[in-house]
Each structure stands twice: as structure tokens, then as C-alpha cells.
Amino acid sequence: MSTALPAGLPAPAIEPLTQPYWDGTRAGRLVVQRCRGCGKHQWGPEWVCHRCHSFDLGWEEVAPRGRIWSWQRPHHPVHPALNGHGPYTIVLVELPDADAIRMVGNLLCPPDAPVSIGAEVEAVFEPHDAATPPYTLVQWRLVGQSAPA
């Protein structure tokens, strides 16, 4: 499988707090924290609930679909491995089935593609098996579009 991102980028820091998320992505599942106190989802991972301040947090799978809340298109590389790979499109995706939490990711599209706020997107799980350690990123594509080759 080809990847949207080039080789040479640093692997994410997979820490005990975020391990369930990364385990989920490796299995092709989108998992986020959910408070056992108030029942609300949250992102990013924290030791305490953002809403009720409970420390009783668990993880659950959520629908890997959302809508574009905001976006930007960087033209300058943020890492040397990205030299010659821009511009690219970054989206802030709202997950309506998970208390409208928002996640950042890349939108898999041509560098000059129009982007519409509110457009429906779905997760694409992009494995980076050659990395140390191996990991899988969540990328996004417009609903109805096929995965890039």
C-alpha cells in the first residue's frame, strides 16, 4: 500500500496514555476516550475528563466518519522529510457520533482540490509498518472517494 506521507518522518510518541488509540489504529478502528462519570467522549487523550474532571476514563470505538470543521493548506514543509511533498491539506474533523469532538488529520486529495466546510469525510487507516515502532495514522478522505493508489 502506498502512503500519503513520505518515509523519514519521526514515528509518533506512543505513551501509556495514548496506547489504546494506537492499538486501535493498527486494527483499523478509531477509538477515543469516554468518561465513565459523565459519559462524554473527548479528544485528545488526558488523565482527567475535560467536562466533569473525573479520573474514570475508558476507551471506545467510534464511527470513523465526520465532517470538515476547518482546514488549511501548508505550502512550506514542517519537517525535512516533507521537502517537495507540499502543499497538502490538513483538516479539523468533527465527529458527530462522538459528542462532536474534533480531530486533526490530513485530507487525502490533490494539492489544489477545493475543500468545503461541512463536507463528510471518512477515516483511512494508513499503516507505516517499516517505522520503528510500526504505527498506523488516521488520514481522511471525502465520503464516496476511493483510496489513493
C-alpha positions as CSV (number, residue, x, y, z in Angstrom):
1,M,0.0,0.0,0.0
2,S,1.3,3.4,-0.8
3,T,1.2,6.1,1.8
4,A,0.3,9.8,1.7
5,L,3.3,10.7,3.8
6,P,6.8,10.0,2.7
7,A,9.3,7.8,4.6
8,G,11.6,9.5,7.0
9,L,9.1,11.2,9.3
10,P,9.5,10.6,13.0
11,A,7.2,7.9,14.5
12,P,4.7,9.2,17.0
13,A,5.4,9.1,20.7
14,I,3.3,6.1,21.8
15,E,2.9,6.5,25.5
16,P,0.8,4.6,28.0
17,L,-1.9,7.2,27.9
18,T,-2.2,7.0,24.1
19,Q,-1.5,3.3,23.7
20,P,-5.3,2.3,23.3
21,Y,-5.6,4.8,20.4
22,W,-2.6,3.5,18.6
23,D,-3.6,-0.1,19.2
24,G,-7.0,0.8,17.7
25,T,-5.5,2.4,14.6
26,R,-3.3,-0.7,14.0
27,A,-6.5,-2.7,14.0
28,G,-8.3,-0.3,11.6
29,R,-10.5,1.1,14.4
30,L,-11.0,4.7,15.6
31,V,-11.1,4.7,19.4
32,V,-11.3,7.7,21.7
33,Q,-11.7,8.3,25.4
34,R,-15.1,8.3,27.0
35,C,-15.7,9.3,30.6
36,R,-17.4,6.8,32.8
37,G,-18.5,9.6,35.1
38,C,-20.5,11.8,32.7
39,G,-20.5,9.6,29.6
40,K,-18.9,12.1,27.3
41,H,-16.2,11.5,24.6
42,Q,-13.1,13.5,24.5
43,W,-10.0,14.1,22.4
44,G,-7.0,14.4,22.9
45,P,-6.2,11.8,25.5
46,E,-5.9,13.1,29.1
47,W,-5.8,11.6,32.5
48,V,-8.9,13.6,33.5
49,C,-12.3,14.3,31.9
50,H,-12.4,17.7,30.2
51,R,-16.0,18.2,31.3
52,C,-16.6,16.7,34.8
53,H,-12.9,16.2,35.9
54,S,-13.4,12.5,36.7
55,F,-10.4,10.3,36.5
56,D,-12.5,7.4,35.5
57,L,-11.9,7.3,31.7
58,G,-12.2,4.4,29.3
59,W,-11.7,3.9,25.6
60,E,-14.4,3.0,23.0
61,E,-14.7,2.6,19.3
62,V,-16.5,5.4,17.4
63,A,-17.7,5.7,13.9
64,P,-14.8,6.6,11.6
65,R,-16.8,9.3,9.9
66,G,-17.2,13.0,10.4
67,R,-17.4,16.4,8.7
68,I,-14.8,19.1,8.0
69,W,-15.0,21.8,10.6
70,S,-11.9,23.7,9.4
71,W,-8.9,23.3,7.1
72,Q,-5.6,24.8,6.0
73,R,-3.2,24.1,3.2
74,P,0.5,24.4,4.3
75,H,2.9,25.2,1.4
76,H,6.1,25.0,3.4
77,P,7.4,21.7,4.9
78,V,7.3,21.3,8.6
79,H,9.8,18.5,8.6
80,P,12.8,17.9,6.2
81,A,11.1,14.6,5.0
82,L,8.3,16.7,3.6
83,N,10.5,18.7,1.3
84,G,8.9,18.5,-2.2
85,H,5.7,17.0,-0.9
86,G,3.6,20.1,-0.5
87,P,1.3,21.7,-0.5
88,Y,-1.0,19.3,1.4
89,T,-4.4,19.8,3.1
90,I,-4.9,19.5,6.9
91,V,-8.5,19.2,8.2
92,L,-10.1,19.5,11.6
93,V,-12.8,16.8,11.6
94,E,-15.8,16.9,13.9
95,L,-17.2,13.5,14.9
96,P,-20.9,14.0,15.3
97,D,-21.4,10.5,16.7
98,A,-18.8,11.1,19.5
99,D,-20.1,14.3,21.2
100,A,-18.8,16.4,18.3
101,I,-15.1,16.0,19.4
102,R,-12.6,17.3,16.8
103,M,-9.5,15.6,15.5
104,V,-6.8,16.9,13.2
105,G,-5.6,14.9,10.2
106,N,-4.6,15.1,6.5
107,L,-7.2,15.2,3.8
108,L,-6.2,12.8,1.0
109,C,-6.8,15.0,-2.0
110,P,-4.9,16.8,-4.8
111,P,-3.0,19.8,-3.5
112,D,-5.3,22.2,-5.3
113,A,-8.6,20.4,-4.5
114,P,-11.4,22.6,-3.3
115,V,-12.4,22.0,0.4
116,S,-15.9,22.6,1.8
117,I,-16.6,23.2,5.4
118,G,-19.2,20.6,6.4
119,A,-18.2,18.1,3.8
120,E,-18.5,14.5,5.0
121,V,-15.2,12.5,5.4
122,E,-14.3,9.0,6.5
123,A,-11.1,7.7,8.1
124,V,-8.4,5.9,6.1
125,F,-6.0,3.9,8.2
126,E,-2.5,4.3,6.8
127,P,0.0,1.7,8.1
128,H,3.7,2.6,8.4
129,D,5.0,-0.9,9.0
130,A,8.6,-0.1,8.3
131,A,8.8,2.6,11.0
132,T,10.3,1.9,14.4
133,P,8.0,1.2,16.1
134,P,5.3,0.4,13.4
135,Y,2.3,2.7,13.6
136,T,-0.9,3.5,11.7
137,L,-2.0,7.0,11.0
138,V,-5.6,8.2,10.6
139,Q,-6.0,10.1,7.4
140,W,-9.3,11.4,6.0
141,R,-10.9,11.3,2.6
142,L,-14.2,12.7,1.3
143,V,-17.0,10.2,1.6
144,G,-17.5,8.5,-1.8
145,Q,-13.9,8.9,-2.9
146,S,-11.7,5.9,-3.4
147,A,-8.4,5.5,-1.5
148,P,-5.4,6.9,-3.3
149,A,-3.2,4.4,-5.2
